[in-house]
Amino acid sequence: MKVVLVTYGLTYHRFVYCNDLVPRVPFDSSDLYFKHFGGCYYYNSFYKGQVLAEEPNKNYFSIFAIIPMFANAFWELLRSFIMYYQNGPEYYETYTCKGWRVIGLLIAGLSAHGPTDYVNLTRLGSPKLCMTSLAN
């Protein structure tokens, strides 16, 4: 796929939100012969972005990442109640979204895959980050 993109002069960028489980699949294993490619725009749970070669914590099941992932899941649940007051009524999260965030307390990274966070990172994230890296 990478060859096709280069052949036609296309660029490919990945947006990764915080502890989202899906961009880390398949897990860090040489047996699976799959590798993500393209520039990685990584956004933390405060929607602060960085341009990285790969997302942090590639191996989702790292023992060193468990505590920060669950702390982050707790913060995301709390944030789901205050986003409305912090940023306006268009940032209201439904009870379904909040329910997924509660499930995220049990399976960290699952609730971070919701479209709400990806929409919010494009609205609240660092627009200068994307513009400077696209210019390079």
C-alpha positions in Angstrom: 0.0 0.0 0.0 2.8 2.3 0.8 4.3 1.9 -2.7 0.9 2.8 -4.2 0.7 6.0 -2.2 4.3 7.0 -3.1 3.6 6.2 -6.8 0.7 8.5 -7.0 2.2 11.2 -4.8 -0.3 10.8 -2.0 0.4 11.3 1.7 -1.1 9.3 4.5 -1.5 10.5 8.1 -2.9 8.6 11.1 -4.7 10.3 13.9 -4.3 8.4 17.2 -6.2 9.4 20.3 -4.6 8.6 23.6 -5.1 5.0 24.7 -7.2 3.9 21.8 -6.8 0.1 21.5 -7.5 -0.2 17.7 -4.4 1.6 16.4 -2.3 -0.7 18.6 -3.7 -3.8 16.9 -2.0 -6.1 16.0 0.0 -6.0 19.1 3.8 -5.6 19.0 4.7 -8.9 17.4 6.9 -9.9 14.5 4.8 -13.0 13.9 1.9 -11.0 12.4 3.7 -9.2 9.5 1.6 -6.1 9.8 2.9 -2.6 10.4 1.1 0.8 10.5 2.7 3.4 8.4 2.4 7.1 7.7 2.8 10.1 10.0 1.2 9.6 13.4 -0.6 12.6 14.9 -0.9 11.5 18.5 -3.3 13.4 20.9 -3.4 12.9 24.6 -6.6 13.0 26.7 -6.2 16.8 27.0 -6.3 17.0 23.1 -2.7 18.2 23.0 -1.0 16.8 19.9 2.4 15.6 18.8 3.8 14.3 15.5 5.4 11.0 16.2 6.9 8.2 14.1 4.7 5.7 16.0 2.1 5.9 18.7 3.3 5.5 22.3 2.8 2.2 24.1 2.7 0.1 20.9 2.4 -3.0 23.0 -0.9 -2.3 24.6 -0.4 -4.9 27.4 2.8 -3.3 28.8 2.8 -3.7 32.6 4.2 -0.1 32.9 1.3 1.4 31.0 -1.6 -0.2 33.0 -1.8 2.3 35.8 -1.6 5.4 33.6 -4.2 3.9 31.2 -6.7 3.3 34.0 -6.0 6.8 35.5 -6.7 8.2 32.1 -9.9 6.2 31.7 -11.1 7.7 35.1 -10.1 11.2 33.8 -12.1 10.7 30.6 -15.2 9.7 32.5 -14.9 12.8 34.7 -14.2 14.9 31.7 -17.4 13.6 30.0 -19.4 15.4 32.7 -17.5 18.7 32.6 -16.9 19.2 28.8 -20.4 20.7 28.5 -19.5 23.4 31.0 -15.9 23.9 29.8 -16.5 24.1 26.1 -20.2 24.7 25.4 -23.3 22.7 24.8 -22.1 21.1 21.5 -19.6 19.1 23.6 -22.4 17.4 25.6 -21.8 13.6 25.8 -24.8 11.3 25.7 -25.5 8.7 28.4 -24.4 6.0 25.9 -20.9 7.7 25.6 -20.7 8.0 29.4 -21.7 4.3 29.7 -18.8 3.4 27.4 -16.5 5.5 29.5 -17.6 3.4 32.6 -16.8 0.3 30.6 -13.4 1.9 29.9 -12.7 1.7 33.6 -12.7 -2.1 33.2 -11.1 -2.4 29.8 -8.8 0.7 29.4 -8.6 1.8 25.8 -12.0 0.6 24.7 -13.8 3.8 25.4 -11.0 5.9 23.8 -12.0 4.4 20.4 -15.3 6.3 20.3 -15.9 8.8 17.5 -16.5 11.6 20.2 -12.9 11.8 21.1 -11.7 11.9 17.4 -14.2 14.6 16.6 -13.1 16.6 19.7 -9.4 16.2 18.9 -10.0 17.8 15.5 -12.0 20.6 17.1 -10.0 21.2 20.2 -6.6 19.8 19.2 -3.6 21.7 18.0 -4.3 23.0 14.5 -0.8 24.5 14.2 0.6 21.0 14.8 -1.0 19.7 11.6 -0.2 22.7 9.5 3.5 22.8 10.4 3.9 19.0 9.8 2.0 19.1 6.5 4.2 22.0 5.3 7.3 19.8 5.7 
